[in-house]
Amino acid sequence: MSEYDSRPDQQAADDAIMDLLLNEKPAKILRTLREPSKDNYGQAIAYKINSTYSHTLKLLKRFEEHDVVESDTDGRKKIYELTEDGQELADAAEQLLAKTQNREPVQYDDPLVEAESSVI
């Protein structure tokens, strides 16, 4: 099998992840998961992104299939977090959003951001 034989499969995978990332709710999930939290479980994520629980779970499952997020159970809750690749995608999405809004991107590892978010 030559490298060109696998190209349609790779193209389909690339198209699937692009379709997933360039929509509002998946982008909001990436943004929500940028900060690890015990509150990053299905129902809480759905509430944060203003989506239905079932749609949110479908998106999270697709993200897991593409190794963008991973999950671990905490009691009966499934807690989601970004993988290293997912963090890079979330950072890139934040850069793109900032660029379109002519503002500086939010740096979640900035202590001032952490202090502000803990006050809210």
Secondary structure, DSSP 8 states (H G I E B T S, - for coil): --TTTTHHHHHHHHHHHHHHHTSHHHHHHHHHHTS--TT-BHHHHHHHTT--HHHHHHHHHHHHHTTSEEEEEETTEEEEEE-HHHHHHHHHHHHHHHHHTTS----TT-HHHHHHHHH-
